[in-house]
Amino acid sequence: MNKLSTLLLCAALFVTGFSQTTLAQTQPTPSMQEQYDKLHGIKPKTPTTDKSKEKTKTTTQKPEKTTAPSKPPKQAKTVEPAKPKTTKPIPAPAPAMASEGGFGVKIGLRGGVNYSSITSDAITASGITVDPLLGYHGGLVVELGGKTFSVQPEILYSQTAYKISASQAGNLLVGESRLNSVTVPLLFKVSLGNGPTKFFINAGGFGSYALSGKAKTTFSGITTTTDLKFDSGDQRLEYGAVGGAGVALGLGRAQLLIEGRYYYGLGSDGDVPAASKMFTRNIQGSVGLLIPLGGN
């Protein structure tokens, strides 16, 4: 069996070698191929290089790792400046009055109502009843001084009125008198407070001079009206004490005055007996306006 396989192997090798030599002998050589091409007019083919077979080593450069762009640094949070607190504007203080920085002068007007009556020893002894009536007053005011202390002279036109009632022989006598006079108070004034609103008190004296008047009398159903005329020796001049209190409200540079006063008559002129002299009792309520003079 081994010999047979060995012979077969040698035969195969021989056949293989013979076929390769035969093929080598029958394959035309390049010179024979050239002569054949010249005889048949075949142009030699230019050798073409099979680009597909050429293995060109291309160095494929690995693309550089494109590093992702670094994230931009986080911007620091811009802290908005704190909004300034809106504070309410402080109102500008009212201009100082002319008299608050030192001595000053103010001038103005005042007016209001009187609620007045009279009294005398003769009236008290006779049992005559006296009732107050409403009148009026108004005039010029001047204030001289500083912030706290000042002097305030005035000149006013004032009407005082009163009503008397008496019984005579069973008949009722009713009389009503109205007296018009010029009244000049001179007051010493103390003001309290530092703001635009101030309280004040005042006290002093007054003098009054009667100008004219009217009297109306009703007796037994008959009414008579008479104009009062003053003769020499009649009671026309009166003097006494006056005092009051009030509030001054700032109106820019001006002051609005709201005030109450009481006039108390103490004496009078004339040739009238002392027991028959009449004295005024007058309550005043008034409103006034004072304005400082000058640019201060």
C-alpha positions in Angstrom: 0.0 0.0 0.0 2.8 2.4 0.8 4.6 1.6 -2.5 1.4 2.4 -4.4 0.8 5.7 -2.8 4.4 6.5 -3.4 4.2 5.8 -7.1 1.0 7.8 -7.4 2.6 10.8 -5.7 5.6 10.6 -8.0 3.3 10.5 -11.1 1.4 13.5 -9.9 4.6 15.4 -9.4 5.8 14.4 -13.0 2.5 15.5 -14.6 2.6 18.8 -12.8 6.2 19.5 -13.8 5.4 18.5 -17.4 2.4 20.8 -17.7 4.3 23.7 -16.3 7.2 23.3 -18.8 4.8 22.9 -21.7 3.0 26.0 -20.8 6.2 27.8 -20.4 7.3 26.7 -23.9 4.0 27.5 -25.6 3.7 31.0 -24.1 5.0 33.6 -26.6 8.0 35.6 -25.6 7.9 39.4 -25.7 10.0 39.5 -29.0 7.6 37.2 -30.8 4.6 39.2 -29.6 6.2 42.4 -31.0 6.8 40.8 -34.4 3.3 39.5 -34.5 1.9 42.9 -33.6 4.0 44.6 -36.4 2.8 42.1 -39.0 -0.8 42.5 -38.1 -0.6 46.3 -37.6 -1.5 46.1 -33.9 -0.3 49.0 -31.9 1.3 48.0 -28.7 -0.8 48.8 -25.7 0.6 51.1 -23.3 0.7 49.4 -20.0 -1.9 50.8 -17.8 -1.5 50.8 -14.2 -4.5 49.5 -12.4 -5.0 52.2 -10.0 -7.4 50.1 -8.1 -4.6 47.5 -7.6 -2.1 50.0 -6.6 -2.1 50.1 -3.0 -0.9 53.4 -2.1 -0.3 53.7 1.4 -2.1 56.7 2.3 -1.3 57.8 5.7 -4.6 58.7 7.0 -4.0 61.1 9.6 -6.3 60.6 12.3 -8.1 63.8 12.7 -7.0 65.5 15.8 -9.5 65.3 18.4 -11.5 68.4 18.2 -11.8 69.4 21.7 -15.2 70.7 22.4 -15.0 74.4 22.9 -14.6 75.0 26.4 -17.7 76.4 27.9 -17.4 80.1 28.4 -16.8 80.9 31.9 -19.9 81.6 33.7 -20.3 85.3 33.9 -20.6 86.6 37.3 -24.0 87.6 38.1 -24.2 91.3 37.8 -25.6 92.4 41.0 -27.9 95.3 40.3 -27.2 98.2 42.5 -29.7 98.5 45.3 -32.4 100.9 44.3 -32.2 103.8 46.6 -35.1 104.0 48.9 -37.5 106.6 47.8 -38.0 108.8 50.7 -40.8 111.3 50.8 -39.5 114.7 50.2 -39.2 116.6 53.4 -41.4 119.7 53.0 -39.4 122.9 53.1 -40.0 124.8 56.4 -42.2 127.8 56.1 -40.2 131.0 55.7 -39.4 132.5 59.0 -41.5 135.3 60.0 -39.9 138.7 60.0 -40.1 138.9 63.8 -38.6 135.4 64.5 -35.0 136.3 63.7 -35.2 139.4 65.9 -37.2 142.6 66.0 -39.8 142.8 63.3 -43.0 144.6 62.3 -46.2 142.9 61.2 -49.4 144.6 60.0 -52.8 143.3 59.3 -56.6 143.4 59.9 -58.9 141.8 62.3 -62.7 141.7 62.7 -65.5 139.8 64.4 -68.5 140.0 66.7 -69.2 141.7 70.0 -71.4 140.2 72.7 -71.7 143.1 75.1 -73.7 144.7 77.9 -73.3 147.5 80.4 -73.3 147.8 84.2 -73.5 150.6 86.8 -74.4 151.0 90.4 -77.6 152.8 89.6 -78.8 150.0 87.3 -78.0 147.3 89.9 -79.9 149.3 92.7 -83.0 149.9 90.5 -83.5 146.3 89.6 -83.4 147.0 85.8 -82.5 143.9 83.8 -79.7 144.2 81.2 -79.3 141.7 78.5 -76.4 141.5 76.0 -76.9 142.0 72.3 -74.7 141.2 69.3 -72.6 143.9 67.7 -69.4 143.9 65.5 -65.9 145.3 65.3 -63.1 145.6 62.8 -59.9 147.5 62.1 -56.1 147.7 61.9 -53.6 145.6 63.8 -49.8 146.2 64.2 -47.4 143.9 66.0 -44.0 145.0 67.1 -41.5 142.5 68.5 -39.8 139.1 68.2 -40.7 135.5 68.2 -42.0 135.2 71.7 -42.7 138.7 73.1 -44.4 141.4 71.2 -46.5 144.5 71.6 -49.8 144.8 69.6 -51.6 148.1 69.3 -54.8 148.2 67.4 -57.4 150.7 66.2 -60.9 149.3 65.8 -64.4 150.5 64.9 -66.7 148.8 67.4 -70.4 148.7 68.1 -71.6 147.6 71.5 -75.3 146.9 72.2 -77.5 146.0 75.1 -81.1 145.7 76.0 -82.8 146.9 79.3 -86.2 145.9 80.7 -88.0 147.7 83.5 -91.5 147.7 84.9 -93.2 151.1 85.8 -96.7 151.4 87.2 -97.6 148.0 85.7 -96.3 149.0 82.4 -93.2 147.3 80.8 -90.5 149.5 79.5 -88.1 147.9 77.0 -85.1 149.8 75.7 -82.4 148.9 73.2 -79.2 150.9 72.7 -76.4 150.6 70.2 -73.2 152.7 70.7 -70.6 153.2 67.9 -67.1 154.0 69.1 -63.4 153.9 68.3 -61.6 151.5 70.5 -57.8 151.4 70.9 -56.4 148.3 72.7 -52.7 148.1 73.6 -51.7 144.5 74.3 -48.6 142.7 75.5 -48.4 139.4 73.7 -46.6 136.1 74.5 -46.5 133.5 71.8 -45.8 129.8 72.5 -44.5 127.2 70.1 -41.8 126.8 67.4 -43.8 125.5 64.4 -46.2 127.2 62.0 -49.0 126.9 64.6 -48.6 129.0 67.7 -50.7 129.7 70.7 -50.6 133.1 72.3 -52.0 135.0 75.2 -52.3 138.8 75.5 -53.2 141.3 78.1 -53.3 145.1 78.4 -55.6 148.1 78.4 -57.9 149.9 76.1 -59.5 153.2 75.6 -62.8 153.8 73.8 -64.4 157.0 72.5 -68.1 157.1 71.6 -68.9 158.6 68.2 -72.6 158.0 67.7 -75.5 155.7 68.7 -79.2 154.9 68.5 -81.7 154.1 71.2 -85.1 152.4 70.6 -87.7 152.5 73.4 -91.0 150.6 73.6 -93.5 151.7 76.3 -97.2 151.0 76.5 -97.0 149.5 73.0 -95.4 152.6 71.6 -91.9 152.4 70.0 -89.7 155.4 69.7 -86.3 155.5 68.0 -83.8 158.3 68.9 -80.3 159.2 67.6 -77.9 159.6 70.5 -76.2 163.0 70.6 -73.5 163.8 73.0 -73.2 167.2 74.7 -70.4 168.5 76.8 -70.3 166.7 80.1 -71.8 163.5 78.7 -70.0 160.2 79.2 -68.1 159.5 76.0 -64.6 158.3 76.9 -64.1 154.9 78.7 -61.0 153.0 79.6 -60.4 149.6 81.2 -58.5 146.3 81.0 -58.5 143.7 78.2 -57.1 140.3 77.8 -57.5 137.2 75.7 -56.0 134.1 74.0 -55.9 132.5 70.6 -54.0 130.6 68.0 -51.9 131.8 65.1 -51.8 129.5 62.0 -48.9 129.9 59.5 -49.9 130.7 55.9 -46.5 131.1 54.2 -45.2 134.3 55.5 -48.5 135.4 56.9 -50.4 134.4 60.0 -54.0 133.7 60.5 -55.3 134.7 63.9 -58.2 133.2 65.7 -58.8 134.9 69.0 -61.2 135.6 71.9 -61.1 138.6 74.2 -62.8 140.2 77.1 -63.1 144.0 77.7 -63.7 145.2 81.2 -64.5 148.9 81.6 -63.1 150.5 84.7 -63.7 154.3 84.3 -65.1 157.0 82.2 -65.2 160.8 81.8 -68.1 163.2 82.0 -70.0 165.0 84.7 -72.3 162.1 85.3 -72.5 161.0 89.0 -70.3 158.1 89.8 -73.3 155.9 90.7 -74.8 156.5 87.3 -71.7 155.9 85.2 -72.0 152.9 82.9 -69.1 150.5 82.1 -68.8 148.1 79.2 -68.6 144.4 79.6 -67.8 143.0 76.1 -66.8 139.5 74.9 -65.1 139.6 71.4 -64.5 136.8 69.0 -62.4 137.7 65.9 -60.4 136.5 63.0 -57.3 138.4 61.7 -54.5 138.3 59.3 -50.9 139.5 60.0 -48.3 140.0 57.3 -44.6 140.9 58.1 -43.2 144.0 56.5 -39.9 143.8 54.6 -38.3 141.0 52.6 -37.2 138.8 55.6 
